[in-house]
Every structure is written in structure tokens, then in C-alpha cells.
Amino acid sequence: MTNYEIMFIVKATLDENTINSIAKETQKLLTDNKAKVIEFKEMGRKKLAYEINKEVSGFYFLMEVSASKDAIQEFDRKLRINENILRHLILKKESE
């Protein structure tokens, strides 16, 4: 298992319950593929640096996970399909 840092931005125009359910779904995507969510932070609503799909702000989430390459590839595929997620970034952490 490799450690990854994942950040994703959810549309801020959605209601709070929908945003929370999207956050839970993203964690479930990883745990269903035998990944371990080490840390999950909700960073709140922030103004975007530039407009994305007519959205000017978004809810930011940050996760640290331990997962296999296959789990991360599936997670990436699902986030690309989800219309409520504006952007996501997956970084592989260096071994210490």
C-alpha cells in the first residue's frame, strides 16, 4: 500500500446535505477498494482562483489515504465522472 494525499472541490451551489453525502461517498469509494482513509479534513467554502463551469466558489476536502494503485485508479475514474466535483488532485507521498 502506498500513501496518497487527495484534494477535491465540490460545487458550493449544492445544499449542505448533498455536499456531506458526496464527501462520504468519496470515502466509501476508497474503503470499498480496500484502501484506508488515514485522515479526512473538510476545509470549508473557498473562493476559486478562476471560474470553473460557471462556479466561483467550492467546498474543499483533503484526505490522506493508504491505497493500492488499482484503488486510486478506480477512485480517479469515478471522480472524473461525478458532475458535482469541480476538480480533484491525487498526489503520491514520498516514503519517509
Jmol script that loads the backbone (N, CA, C; Angstrom):
load data "model"
ATOM      1  N   MET A   1       0.837  -1.175   0.000  1.00  0.00           N
ATOM      2  CA  MET A   1       0.000   0.000   0.000  1.00  0.00           C
ATOM      3  C   MET A   1       0.892   1.251   0.000  1.00  0.00           C
ATOM      4  N   THR A   2       0.447   2.221  -0.750  1.00  0.00           N
ATOM      5  CA  THR A   2       1.157   3.485  -0.875  1.00  0.00           C
ATOM      6  C   THR A   2       0.311   4.592  -0.272  1.00  0.00           C
ATOM      7  N   ASN A   3       0.964   5.598   0.276  1.00  0.00           N
ATOM      8  CA  ASN A   3       0.241   6.731   0.846  1.00  0.00           C
ATOM      9  C   ASN A   3       0.025   7.801  -0.214  1.00  0.00           C
ATOM     10  N   TYR A   4      -1.181   8.355  -0.223  1.00  0.00           N
ATOM     11  CA  TYR A   4      -1.567   9.395  -1.163  1.00  0.00           C
ATOM     12  C   TYR A   4      -2.237  10.538  -0.417  1.00  0.00           C
ATOM     13  N   GLU A   5      -2.115  11.727  -0.991  1.00  0.00           N
ATOM     14  CA  GLU A   5      -2.843  12.888  -0.492  1.00  0.00           C
ATOM     15  C   GLU A   5      -3.805  13.294  -1.601  1.00  0.00           C
ATOM     16  N   ILE A   6      -5.075  13.422  -1.259  1.00  0.00           N
ATOM     17  CA  ILE A   6      -6.113  13.716  -2.249  1.00  0.00           C
ATOM     18  C   ILE A   6      -6.862  14.972  -1.839  1.00  0.00           C
ATOM     19  N   MET A   7      -7.010  15.899  -2.779  1.00  0.00           N
ATOM     20  CA  MET A   7      -7.833  17.077  -2.542  1.00  0.00           C
ATOM     21  C   MET A   7      -8.891  17.109  -3.627  1.00  0.00           C
ATOM     22  N   PHE A   8     -10.128  17.426  -3.223  1.00  0.00           N
ATOM     23  CA  PHE A   8     -11.182  17.584  -4.220  1.00  0.00           C
ATOM     24  C   PHE A   8     -12.077  18.753  -3.840  1.00  0.00           C
ATOM     25  N   ILE A   9     -12.684  19.357  -4.863  1.00  0.00           N
ATOM     26  CA  ILE A   9     -13.536  20.527  -4.681  1.00  0.00           C
ATOM     27  C   ILE A   9     -14.940  20.177  -5.148  1.00  0.00           C
ATOM     28  N   VAL A  10     -15.914  20.399  -4.271  1.00  0.00           N
ATOM     29  CA  VAL A  10     -17.326  20.130  -4.565  1.00  0.00           C
ATOM     30  C   VAL A  10     -18.012  21.467  -4.841  1.00  0.00           C
ATOM     31  N   LYS A  11     -18.979  21.455  -5.757  1.00  0.00           N
ATOM     32  CA  LYS A  11     -19.742  22.666  -6.079  1.00  0.00           C
ATOM     33  C   LYS A  11     -20.335  23.272  -4.810  1.00  0.00           C
ATOM     34  N   ALA A  12     -20.167  24.578  -4.639  1.00  0.00           N
ATOM     35  CA  ALA A  12     -20.697  25.268  -3.462  1.00  0.00           C
ATOM     36  C   ALA A  12     -22.175  25.593  -3.612  1.00  0.00           C
ATOM     37  N   THR A  13     -22.728  25.481  -4.817  1.00  0.00           N
ATOM     38  CA  THR A  13     -24.145  25.785  -5.037  1.00  0.00           C
ATOM     39  C   THR A  13     -25.058  24.666  -4.549  1.00  0.00           C
ATOM     40  N   LEU A  14     -24.501  23.536  -4.157  1.00  0.00           N
ATOM     41  CA  LEU A  14     -25.294  22.418  -3.635  1.00  0.00           C
ATOM     42  C   LEU A  14     -25.645  22.673  -2.172  1.00  0.00           C
ATOM     43  N   ASP A  15     -26.709  22.006  -1.694  1.00  0.00           N
ATOM     44  CA  ASP A  15     -27.072  22.173  -0.286  1.00  0.00           C
ATOM     45  C   ASP A  15     -26.108  21.366   0.594  1.00  0.00           C
ATOM     46  N   GLU A  16     -26.100  21.692   1.873  1.00  0.00           N
ATOM     47  CA  GLU A  16     -25.137  21.114   2.819  1.00  0.00           C
ATOM     48  C   GLU A  16     -25.242  19.593   2.919  1.00  0.00           C
ATOM     49  N   ASN A  17     -26.465  19.057   2.904  1.00  0.00           N
ATOM     50  CA  ASN A  17     -26.645  17.601   2.981  1.00  0.00           C
ATOM     51  C   ASN A  17     -26.040  16.894   1.778  1.00  0.00           C
ATOM     52  N   THR A  18     -26.211  17.463   0.590  1.00  0.00           N
ATOM     53  CA  THR A  18     -25.653  16.870  -0.623  1.00  0.00           C
ATOM     54  C   THR A  18     -24.128  16.902  -0.580  1.00  0.00           C
ATOM     55  N   ILE A  19     -23.572  18.004  -0.120  1.00  0.00           N
ATOM     56  CA  ILE A  19     -22.113  18.124  -0.019  1.00  0.00           C
ATOM     57  C   ILE A  19     -21.562  17.081   0.950  1.00  0.00           C
ATOM     58  N   ASN A  20     -22.217  16.917   2.090  1.00  0.00           N
ATOM     59  CA  ASN A  20     -21.778  15.912   3.067  1.00  0.00           C
ATOM     60  C   ASN A  20     -21.903  14.495   2.522  1.00  0.00           C
ATOM     61  N   SER A  21     -22.965  14.219   1.768  1.00  0.00           N
ATOM     62  CA  SER A  21     -23.124  12.869   1.208  1.00  0.00           C
ATOM     63  C   SER A  21     -22.066  12.597   0.131  1.00  0.00           C
ATOM     64  N   ILE A  22     -21.695  13.611  -0.635  1.00  0.00           N
ATOM     65  CA  ILE A  22     -20.631  13.441  -1.643  1.00  0.00           C
ATOM     66  C   ILE A  22     -19.303  13.133  -0.940  1.00  0.00           C
ATOM     67  N   ALA A  23     -19.035  13.839   0.153  1.00  0.00           N
ATOM     68  CA  ALA A  23     -17.806  13.597   0.922  1.00  0.00           C
ATOM     69  C   ALA A  23     -17.777  12.159   1.451  1.00  0.00           C
ATOM     70  N   LYS A  24     -18.919  11.676   1.955  1.00  0.00           N
ATOM     71  CA  LYS A  24     -18.989  10.296   2.463  1.00  0.00           C
ATOM     72  C   LYS A  24     -18.838   9.286   1.325  1.00  0.00           C
ATOM     73  N   GLU A  25     -19.431   9.590   0.172  1.00  0.00           N
ATOM     74  CA  GLU A  25     -19.322   8.698  -0.992  1.00  0.00           C
ATOM     75  C   GLU A  25     -17.876   8.552  -1.447  1.00  0.00           C
ATOM     76  N   THR A  26     -17.123   9.652  -1.423  1.00  0.00           N
ATOM     77  CA  THR A  26     -15.719   9.575  -1.855  1.00  0.00           C
ATOM     78  C   THR A  26     -14.914   8.693  -0.907  1.00  0.00           C
ATOM     79  N   GLN A  27     -15.189   8.795   0.385  1.00  0.00           N
ATOM     80  CA  GLN A  27     -14.501   7.925   1.341  1.00  0.00           C
ATOM     81  C   GLN A  27     -14.897   6.470   1.129  1.00  0.00           C
ATOM     82  N   LYS A  28     -16.172   6.241   0.850  1.00  0.00           N
ATOM     83  CA  LYS A  28     -16.676   4.882   0.626  1.00  0.00           C
ATOM     84  C   LYS A  28     -16.062   4.265  -0.634  1.00  0.00           C
ATOM     85  N   LEU A  29     -15.842   5.090  -1.670  1.00  0.00           N
ATOM     86  CA  LEU A  29     -15.197   4.589  -2.884  1.00  0.00           C
ATOM     87  C   LEU A  29     -13.839   3.975  -2.558  1.00  0.00           C
ATOM     88  N   LEU A  30     -13.114   4.623  -1.676  1.00  0.00           N
ATOM     89  CA  LEU A  30     -11.795   4.119  -1.307  1.00  0.00           C
ATOM     90  C   LEU A  30     -11.884   2.891  -0.405  1.00  0.00           C
ATOM     91  N   THR A  31     -12.728   2.947   0.628  1.00  0.00           N
ATOM     92  CA  THR A  31     -12.806   1.828   1.561  1.00  0.00           C
ATOM     93  C   THR A  31     -13.375   0.573   0.898  1.00  0.00           C
ATOM     94  N   ASP A  32     -14.248   0.751  -0.099  1.00  0.00           N
ATOM     95  CA  ASP A  32     -14.776  -0.408  -0.835  1.00  0.00           C
ATOM     96  C   ASP A  32     -13.679  -1.102  -1.639  1.00  0.00           C
ATOM     97  N   ASN A  33     -12.620  -0.380  -1.983  1.00  0.00           N
ATOM     98  CA  ASN A  33     -11.495  -0.942  -2.733  1.00  0.00           C
ATOM     99  C   ASN A  33     -10.312  -1.258  -1.820  1.00  0.00           C
ATOM    100  N   LYS A  34     -10.611  -1.517  -0.548  1.00  0.00           N
ATOM    101  CA  LYS A  34      -9.625  -1.945   0.456  1.00  0.00           C
ATOM    102  C   LYS A  34      -8.554  -0.896   0.743  1.00  0.00           C
ATOM    103  N   ALA A  35      -8.896   0.370   0.573  1.00  0.00           N
ATOM    104  CA  ALA A  35      -7.989   1.448   0.940  1.00  0.00           C
ATOM    105  C   ALA A  35      -8.319   1.903   2.353  1.00  0.00           C
ATOM    106  N   LYS A  36      -7.359   2.544   3.004  1.00  0.00           N
ATOM    107  CA  LYS A  36      -7.564   3.021   4.375  1.00  0.00           C
ATOM    108  C   LYS A  36      -7.474   4.543   4.370  1.00  0.00           C
ATOM    109  N   VAL A  37      -8.535   5.197   4.859  1.00  0.00           N
ATOM    110  CA  VAL A  37      -8.533   6.658   4.982  1.00  0.00           C
ATOM    111  C   VAL A  37      -7.873   6.990   6.313  1.00  0.00           C
ATOM    112  N   ILE A  38      -6.686   7.584   6.246  1.00  0.00           N
ATOM    113  CA  ILE A  38      -5.921   7.913   7.445  1.00  0.00           C
ATOM    114  C   ILE A  38      -6.444   9.204   8.071  1.00  0.00           C
ATOM    115  N   GLU A  39      -6.685  10.204   7.228  1.00  0.00           N
ATOM    116  CA  GLU A  39      -7.154  11.494   7.723  1.00  0.00           C
ATOM    117  C   GLU A  39      -8.108  12.101   6.699  1.00  0.00           C
ATOM    118  N   PHE A  40      -9.149  12.768   7.190  1.00  0.00           N
ATOM    119  CA  PHE A  40     -10.123  13.426   6.319  1.00  0.00           C
ATOM    120  C   PHE A  40     -10.428  14.797   6.901  1.00  0.00           C
ATOM    121  N   LYS A  41     -10.179  15.850   6.117  1.00  0.00           N
ATOM    122  CA  LYS A  41     -10.418  17.218   6.590  1.00  0.00           C
ATOM    123  C   LYS A  41     -11.376  17.938   5.659  1.00  0.00           C
ATOM    124  N   GLU A  42     -12.356  18.591   6.255  1.00  0.00           N
ATOM    125  CA  GLU A  42     -13.228  19.490   5.493  1.00  0.00           C
ATOM    126  C   GLU A  42     -12.633  20.879   5.669  1.00  0.00           C
ATOM    127  N   MET A  43     -12.213  21.488   4.581  1.00  0.00           N
ATOM    128  CA  MET A  43     -11.545  22.781   4.653  1.00  0.00           C
ATOM    129  C   MET A  43     -12.508  23.945   4.441  1.00  0.00           C
ATOM    130  N   GLY A  44     -13.761  23.640   4.118  1.00  0.00           N
ATOM    131  CA  GLY A  44     -14.787  24.663   4.014  1.00  0.00           C
ATOM    132  C   GLY A  44     -14.888  25.309   2.639  1.00  0.00           C
ATOM    133  N   ARG A  45     -15.758  26.320   2.573  1.00  0.00           N
ATOM    134  CA  ARG A  45     -16.003  27.034   1.319  1.00  0.00           C
ATOM    135  C   ARG A  45     -14.883  28.041   1.085  1.00  0.00           C
ATOM    136  N   LYS A  46     -14.367  28.036  -0.136  1.00  0.00           N
ATOM    137  CA  LYS A  46     -13.327  28.982  -0.528  1.00  0.00           C
ATOM    138  C   LYS A  46     -13.630  29.500  -1.925  1.00  0.00           C
ATOM    139  N   LYS A  47     -13.183  30.710  -2.177  1.00  0.00           N
ATOM    140  CA  LYS A  47     -13.331  31.302  -3.495  1.00  0.00           C
ATOM    141  C   LYS A  47     -12.313  30.650  -4.424  1.00  0.00           C
ATOM    142  N   LEU A  48     -12.743  30.289  -5.614  1.00  0.00           N
ATOM    143  CA  LEU A  48     -11.845  29.678  -6.588  1.00  0.00           C
ATOM    144  C   LEU A  48     -10.935  30.743  -7.206  1.00  0.00           C
ATOM    145  N   ALA A  49      -9.752  30.345  -7.615  1.00  0.00           N
ATOM    146  CA  ALA A  49      -8.821  31.278  -8.251  1.00  0.00           C
ATOM    147  C   ALA A  49      -9.368  31.748  -9.598  1.00  0.00           C
ATOM    148  N   TYR A  50     -10.123  30.884 -10.261  1.00  0.00           N
ATOM    149  CA  TYR A  50     -10.759  31.212 -11.530  1.00  0.00           C
ATOM    150  C   TYR A  50     -12.061  30.431 -11.628  1.00  0.00           C
ATOM    151  N   GLU A  51     -12.940  30.899 -12.452  1.00  0.00           N
ATOM    152  CA  GLU A  51     -14.259  30.289 -12.605  1.00  0.00           C
ATOM    153  C   GLU A  51     -14.135  28.911 -13.265  1.00  0.00           C
ATOM    154  N   ILE A  52     -14.827  27.927 -12.700  1.00  0.00           N
ATOM    155  CA  ILE A  52     -14.856  26.570 -13.251  1.00  0.00           C
ATOM    156  C   ILE A  52     -16.319  26.213 -13.487  1.00  0.00           C
ATOM    157  N   ASN A  53     -16.697  25.985 -14.720  1.00  0.00           N
ATOM    158  CA  ASN A  53     -18.080  25.635 -15.071  1.00  0.00           C
ATOM    159  C   ASN A  53     -19.087  26.606 -14.443  1.00  0.00           C
ATOM    160  N   LYS A  54     -18.799  27.883 -14.533  1.00  0.00           N
ATOM    161  CA  LYS A  54     -19.644  28.969 -14.010  1.00  0.00           C
ATOM    162  C   LYS A  54     -19.744  28.981 -12.489  1.00  0.00           C
ATOM    163  N   GLU A  55     -18.885  28.269 -11.795  1.00  0.00           N
ATOM    164  CA  GLU A  55     -18.832  28.258 -10.329  1.00  0.00           C
ATOM    165  C   GLU A  55     -17.698  29.179  -9.893  1.00  0.00           C
ATOM    166  N   VAL A  56     -17.950  30.002  -8.869  1.00  0.00           N
ATOM    167  CA  VAL A  56     -16.923  30.921  -8.379  1.00  0.00           C
ATOM    168  C   VAL A  56     -16.378  30.515  -7.013  1.00  0.00           C
ATOM    169  N   SER A  57     -17.037  29.559  -6.343  1.00  0.00           N
ATOM    170  CA  SER A  57     -16.534  29.063  -5.065  1.00  0.00           C
ATOM    171  C   SER A  57     -16.825  27.568  -4.958  1.00  0.00           C
ATOM    172  N   GLY A  58     -16.153  26.922  -4.023  1.00  0.00           N
ATOM    173  CA  GLY A  58     -16.340  25.491  -3.847  1.00  0.00           C
ATOM    174  C   GLY A  58     -16.006  25.061  -2.434  1.00  0.00           C
ATOM    175  N   PHE A  59     -16.435  23.874  -2.057  1.00  0.00           N
ATOM    176  CA  PHE A  59     -16.099  23.274  -0.770  1.00  0.00           C
ATOM    177  C   PHE A  59     -14.882  22.375  -0.973  1.00  0.00           C
ATOM    178  N   TYR A  60     -13.851  22.629  -0.214  1.00  0.00           N
ATOM    179  CA  TYR A  60     -12.595  21.900  -0.346  1.00  0.00           C
ATOM    180  C   TYR A  60     -12.519  20.785   0.693  1.00  0.00           C
ATOM    181  N   PHE A  61     -12.020  19.637   0.266  1.00  0.00           N
ATOM    182  CA  PHE A  61     -11.803  18.490   1.150  1.00  0.00           C
ATOM    183  C   PHE A  61     -10.398  17.949   0.912  1.00  0.00           C
ATOM    184  N   LEU A  62      -9.756  17.503   1.983  1.00  0.00           N
ATOM    185  CA  LEU A  62      -8.405  16.961   1.905  1.00  0.00           C
ATOM    186  C   LEU A  62      -8.380  15.618   2.611  1.00  0.00           C
ATOM    187  N   MET A  63      -7.793  14.610   1.950  1.00  0.00           N
ATOM    188  CA  MET A  63      -7.704  13.268   2.526  1.00  0.00           C
ATOM    189  C   MET A  63      -6.283  12.751   2.428  1.00  0.00           C
ATOM    190  N   GLU A  64      -5.904  11.992   3.438  1.00  0.00           N
ATOM    191  CA  GLU A  64      -4.672  11.225   3.368  1.00  0.00           C
ATOM    192  C   GLU A  64      -5.091   9.772   3.421  1.00  0.00           C
ATOM    193  N   VAL A  65      -4.673   8.995   2.431  1.00  0.00           N
ATOM    194  CA  VAL A  65      -5.102   7.603   2.341  1.00  0.00           C
ATOM    195  C   VAL A  65      -3.921   6.678   2.090  1.00  0.00           C
ATOM    196  N   SER A  66      -4.114   5.433   2.445  1.00  0.00           N
ATOM    197  CA  SER A  66      -3.177   4.370   2.129  1.00  0.00           C
ATOM    198  C   SER A  66      -3.936   3.417   1.214  1.00  0.00           C
ATOM    199  N   ALA A  67      -3.472   3.292  -0.035  1.00  0.00           N
ATOM    200  CA  ALA A  67      -4.240   2.524  -1.020  1.00  0.00           C
ATOM    201  C   ALA A  67      -3.331   1.881  -2.052  1.00  0.00           C
ATOM    202  N   SER A  68      -3.897   0.912  -2.744  1.00  0.00           N
ATOM    203  CA  SER A  68      -3.186   0.291  -3.859  1.00  0.00           C
ATOM    204  C   SER A  68      -3.363   1.157  -5.108  1.00  0.00           C
ATOM    205  N   LYS A  69      -2.548   0.898  -6.098  1.00  0.00           N
ATOM    206  CA  LYS A  69      -2.623   1.650  -7.355  1.00  0.00           C
ATOM    207  C   LYS A  69      -3.981   1.457  -8.024  1.00  0.00           C
ATOM    208  N   ASP A  70      -4.503   0.237  -7.998  1.00  0.00           N
ATOM    209  CA  ASP A  70      -5.805  -0.049  -8.615  1.00  0.00           C
ATOM    210  C   ASP A  70      -6.939   0.720  -7.942  1.00  0.00           C
ATOM    211  N   ALA A  71      -6.895   0.829  -6.616  1.00  0.00           N
ATOM    212  CA  ALA A  71      -7.930   1.565  -5.874  1.00  0.00           C
ATOM    213  C   ALA A  71      -7.895   3.043  -6.248  1.00  0.00           C
ATOM    214  N   ILE A  72      -6.703   3.592  -6.390  1.00  0.00           N
ATOM    215  CA  ILE A  72      -6.561   5.005  -6.753  1.00  0.00           C
ATOM    216  C   ILE A  72      -7.028   5.243  -8.185  1.00  0.00           C
ATOM    217  N   GLN A  73      -6.733   4.330  -9.081  1.00  0.00           N
ATOM    218  CA  GLN A  73      -7.185   4.476 -10.468  1.00  0.00           C
ATOM    219  C   GLN A  73      -8.709   4.451 -10.565  1.00  0.00           C
ATOM    220  N   GLU A  74      -9.340   3.568  -9.827  1.00  0.00           N
ATOM    221  CA  GLU A  74     -10.804   3.492  -9.820  1.00  0.00           C
ATOM    222  C   GLU A  74     -11.402   4.754  -9.193  1.00  0.00           C
ATOM    223  N   PHE A  75     -10.808   5.225  -8.103  1.00  0.00           N
ATOM    224  CA  PHE A  75     -11.245   6.449  -7.444  1.00  0.00           C
ATOM    225  C   PHE A  75     -11.155   7.637  -8.416  1.00  0.00           C
ATOM    226  N   ASP A  76     -10.049   7.745  -9.118  1.00  0.00           N
ATOM    227  CA  ASP A  76      -9.838   8.821 -10.094  1.00  0.00           C
ATOM    228  C   ASP A  76     -10.891   8.760 -11.197  1.00  0.00           C
ATOM    229  N   ARG A  77     -11.176   7.569 -11.689  1.00  0.00           N
ATOM    230  CA  ARG A  77     -12.174   7.391 -12.743  1.00  0.00           C
ATOM    231  C   ARG A  77     -13.558   7.853 -12.279  1.00  0.00           C
ATOM    232  N   LYS A  78     -13.934   7.457 -11.069  1.00  0.00           N
ATOM    233  CA  LYS A  78     -15.258   7.822 -10.547  1.00  0.00           C
ATOM    234  C   LYS A  78     -15.382   9.328 -10.307  1.00  0.00           C
ATOM    235  N   LEU A  79     -14.309   9.966  -9.824  1.00  0.00           N
ATOM    236  CA  LEU A  79     -14.368  11.406  -9.588  1.00  0.00           C
ATOM    237  C   LEU A  79     -14.448  12.189 -10.893  1.00  0.00           C
ATOM    238  N   ARG A  80     -13.821  11.694 -11.940  1.00  0.00           N
ATOM    239  CA  ARG A  80     -13.916  12.357 -13.248  1.00  0.00           C
ATOM    240  C   ARG A  80     -15.349  12.339 -13.778  1.00  0.00           C
ATOM    241  N   ILE A  81     -16.093  11.300 -13.471  1.00  0.00           N
ATOM    242  CA  ILE A  81     -17.475  11.149 -13.947  1.00  0.00           C
ATOM    243  C   ILE A  81     -18.439  12.027 -13.147  1.00  0.00           C
ATOM    244  N   ASN A  82     -18.175  12.223 -11.861  1.00  0.00           N
ATOM    245  CA  ASN A  82     -19.086  12.941 -10.970  1.00  0.00           C
ATOM    246  C   ASN A  82     -19.166  14.425 -11.345  1.00  0.00           C
ATOM    247  N   GLU A  83     -20.345  14.887 -11.723  1.00  0.00           N
ATOM    248  CA  GLU A  83     -20.537  16.270 -12.162  1.00  0.00           C
ATOM    249  C   GLU A  83     -20.494  17.268 -11.014  1.00  0.00           C
ATOM    250  N   ASN A  84     -20.677  16.812  -9.780  1.00  0.00           N
ATOM    251  CA  ASN A  84     -20.678  17.707  -8.625  1.00  0.00           C
ATOM    252  C   ASN A  84     -19.272  18.013  -8.110  1.00  0.00           C
ATOM    253  N   ILE A  85     -18.279  17.307  -8.615  1.00  0.00           N
ATOM    254  CA  ILE A  85     -16.897  17.553  -8.213  1.00  0.00           C
ATOM    255  C   ILE A  85     -16.240  18.390  -9.308  1.00  0.00           C
ATOM    256  N   LEU A  86     -15.820  19.598  -8.924  1.00  0.00           N
ATOM    257  CA  LEU A  86     -15.244  20.524  -9.894  1.00  0.00           C
ATOM    258  C   LEU A  86     -13.831  20.110 -10.299  1.00  0.00           C
ATOM    259  N   ARG A  87     -13.000  19.805  -9.332  1.00  0.00           N
ATOM    260  CA  ARG A  87     -11.618  19.397  -9.575  1.00  0.00           C
ATOM    261  C   ARG A  87     -11.176  18.423  -8.495  1.00  0.00           C
ATOM    262  N   HIS A  88     -10.174  17.608  -8.834  1.00  0.00           N
ATOM    263  CA  HIS A  88      -9.546  16.767  -7.831  1.00  0.00           C
ATOM    264  C   HIS A  88      -8.075  16.592  -8.179  1.00  0.00           C
ATOM    265  N   LEU A  89      -7.290  16.315  -7.162  1.00  0.00           N
ATOM    266  CA  LEU A  89      -5.857  16.140  -7.334  1.00  0.00           C
ATOM    267  C   LEU A  89      -5.406  15.004  -6.430  1.00  0.00           C
ATOM    268  N   ILE A  90      -4.629  14.082  -6.997  1.00  0.00           N
ATOM    269  CA  ILE A  90      -4.117  12.948  -6.242  1.00  0.00           C
ATOM    270  C   ILE A  90      -2.594  13.005  -6.291  1.00  0.00           C
ATOM    271  N   LEU A  91      -1.972  13.092  -5.123  1.00  0.00           N
ATOM    272  CA  LEU A  91      -0.509  13.154  -5.034  1.00  0.00           C
ATOM    273  C   LEU A  91       0.007  11.941  -4.286  1.00  0.00           C
ATOM    274  N   LYS A  92       1.043  11.316  -4.820  1.00  0.00           N
ATOM    275  CA  LYS A  92       1.680  10.202  -4.144  1.00  0.00           C
ATOM    276  C   LYS A  92       2.692  10.771  -3.166  1.00  0.00           C
ATOM    277  N   LYS A  93       2.594  10.371  -1.915  1.00  0.00           N
ATOM    278  CA  LYS A  93       3.517  10.870  -0.891  1.00  0.00           C
ATOM    279  C   LYS A  93       4.826  10.079  -0.939  1.00  0.00           C
ATOM    280  N   GLU A  94       5.899  10.765  -0.696  1.00  0.00           N
ATOM    281  CA  GLU A  94       7.216  10.129  -0.670  1.00  0.00           C
ATOM    282  C   GLU A  94       7.367   9.249   0.570  1.00  0.00           C
ATOM    283  N   SER A  95       8.090   8.170   0.430  1.00  0.00           N
ATOM    284  CA  SER A  95       8.381   7.301   1.586  1.00  0.00           C
ATOM    285  C   SER A  95       9.333   8.011   2.516  1.00  0.00           C
ATOM    286  N   GLU A  96       9.118   7.827   3.794  1.00  0.00           N
ATOM    287  CA  GLU A  96       9.962   8.503   4.784  1.00  0.00           C
ATOM    288  C   GLU A  96      11.088   7.618   5.242  1.00  0.00           C
TER     289      GLU A  96
END
end "model"
wireframe off; spacefill off
backbone 0.3
color backbone group
